[in-house]
Every structure is written in C-alpha cells, then in structure tokens.
Amino acid sequence: MKIKFILISMFSLILLSGCQTIKNKSDEVAEKENEKYGQFVGKQVSELKMELGAPTEDFVNELGNETLVYKTKKYGLPCDRKFEINSSGTIIGFNSSGCF
C-alpha cells in the first residue's frame, strides 16, 4: 500500500513538472512572437504588407480603425495575428492568439 502511494506521488510529480515545462516553452514562444511582430507598431501599413503580404481579412473596428487579420495554421492549430491601423495608415496595435 505504501509503495503504491509512493509510485502514484512520483508519477503525479513528474506529470506536473512536465506541464510546467510545456507552459514555460509556450510562454517563451509567445514572447518571441510579440517581440517580432510588435516591431511593426508605429510603422506604416505598407511595410507590414510588404513583409507579410495581403491579409486574410480586414475590417473596421468599433473605434473606426482598420484591422488587418493574418490567419495561418501550424500543426493544424489556427493562429490569428491582428494589426490595428489608424486613419493615417500607421500601425497602432498588434495582437496574436493561438500562435506558437
């Protein structure tokens, strides 16, 4: 009985530490993603389009700013990168979800 408890405890500890490692890796990748694409903030939309090409979709948000959306898939998981553009054509915001 005592051996069973020890084995279950060790297995749980290994499982939890593995989950933490995955979370750390995904946080690291997300930080790199934000660093890479966040450099476009403050630049003209033409630079973004030269680098990434035509967006998958675009729309005007509730603030009246244009939003360009670039959708991709990696390992079958969807990734959305959204860039907010003001009326003078300057990128004022970036957001990504599901990207790693």
RODO-2510 file (C-alpha; in nm, 4 decimals, decimal comma):
residues 100
     n   res          X          Y          Z
     1     m     0,0000     0,0000     0,0000
     2     k     0,2815     0,2362     0,0913
     3     i     0,4702     0,1547    -0,2312
     4     k     0,1569     0,2236    -0,4359
     5     f     0,1209     0,5657    -0,2705
     6     i     0,4868     0,6486    -0,3404
     7     l     0,4567     0,5451    -0,7074
     8     i     0,1409     0,7497    -0,7575
     9     s     0,3037     1,0508    -0,5892
    10     m     0,6150     1,0246    -0,8077
    11     f     0,4063     0,9886    -1,1237
    12     s     0,1991     1,2946    -1,0281
    13     l     0,5113     1,4987    -0,9604
    14     i     0,6624     1,4060    -1,2986
    15     l     0,3366     1,4849    -1,4771
    16     l     0,3003     1,8258    -1,3113
    17     s     0,6600     1,9257    -1,3771
    18     g     0,6160     1,8279    -1,7439
    19     c     0,3101     2,0517    -1,7720
    20     q     0,5057     2,3423    -1,6240
    21     t     0,7823     2,2869    -1,8804
    22     i     0,5304     2,2993    -2,1660
    23     k     0,3783     2,6175    -2,0259
    24     n     0,7215     2,7789    -1,9956
    25     k     0,8070     2,6863    -2,3563
    26     s     0,4769     2,8201    -2,4910
    27     d     0,5196     3,1452    -2,2943
    28     e     0,8694     3,1811    -2,4393
    29     v     0,7410     3,1308    -2,7950
    30     a     0,4571     3,3798    -2,7381
    31     e     0,7061     3,6368    -2,6108
    32     k     0,9202     3,5945    -2,9234
    33     e     0,6065     3,6248    -3,1384
    34     n     0,5081     3,9510    -2,9720
    35     e     0,8628     4,0828    -2,9982
    36     k     0,8881     4,0004    -3,3695
    37     y     0,5528     4,1372    -3,4827
    38     g     0,5346     4,4113    -3,2205
    39     q     0,8163     4,5857    -3,4095
    40     f     0,5609     4,6846    -3,6727
    41     v     0,3771     4,9069    -3,4228
    42     g     0,4463     5,2685    -3,5140
    43     k     0,5346     5,1846    -3,8747
    44     q     0,3301     5,2323    -4,1903
    45     v     0,0910     4,9624    -4,3073
    46     s     0,2795     4,9366    -4,6385
    47     e     0,5818     4,7909    -4,4525
    48     l     0,3602     4,5269    -4,2938
    49     k     0,2058     4,4297    -4,6263
    50     m     0,5499     4,4053    -4,7894
    51     e     0,6642     4,1695    -4,5130
    52     l     0,3509     3,9548    -4,4644
    53     g     0,1646     4,0035    -4,7906
    54     a    -0,2075     4,0562    -4,8244
    55     p    -0,4145     3,9950    -4,5103
    56     t    -0,6601     3,7084    -4,4852
    57     e    -0,9327     3,9541    -4,3883
    58     d    -0,9766     4,3166    -4,2919
    59     f    -1,2493     4,5153    -4,1218
    60     v    -1,3148     4,8446    -3,9448
    61     n    -1,3422     4,8049    -3,5672
    62     e    -1,5751     4,9881    -3,3271
    63     l    -1,3204     5,2716    -3,2874
    64     g    -1,3159     5,3339    -3,6628
    65     n    -0,9675     5,1889    -3,7123
    66     e    -0,8904     4,9331    -3,9801
    67     t    -0,7899     4,5879    -3,8553
    68     l    -0,5866     4,3518    -4,0723
    69     v    -0,6047     3,9822    -3,9831
    70     y    -0,3471     3,7250    -4,0925
    71     k    -0,4659     3,3675    -4,0355
    72     t    -0,2357     3,0676    -4,0540
    73     k    -0,2268     2,7118    -3,9226
    74     k     0,0600     2,5258    -3,7627
    75     y     0,0204     2,1596    -3,6732
    76     g    -0,3495     2,2000    -3,7522
    77     l    -0,3956     2,4732    -3,4902
    78     p    -0,5265     2,8135    -3,6033
    79     c    -0,3160     3,1259    -3,5493
    80     d    -0,4594     3,4795    -3,5802
    81     r    -0,2407     3,7900    -3,5951
    82     k    -0,4337     4,1178    -3,5836
    83     f    -0,2876     4,4601    -3,6587
    84     e    -0,4830     4,7779    -3,5863
    85     i    -0,4265     5,0665    -3,8299
    86     n    -0,5253     5,4291    -3,7657
    87     s    -0,6627     5,6693    -4,0280
    88     s    -0,3138     5,7889    -4,1287
    89     g    -0,2006     5,4337    -4,2128
    90     t     0,0145     5,3816    -3,9016
    91     i     0,0022     5,0520    -3,7115
    92     i    -0,1097     5,1306    -3,3574
    93     g    -0,1640     4,7825    -3,2138
    94     f    -0,0835     4,4154    -3,2503
    95     n    -0,2480     4,1061    -3,1034
    96     s    -0,1982     3,7369    -3,1695
    97     s    -0,3817     3,4307    -3,0488
    98     g    -0,3077     3,0630    -3,0889
    99     c     0,0357     3,1278    -3,2387
   100     f     0,3411     2,9349    -3,1278
***
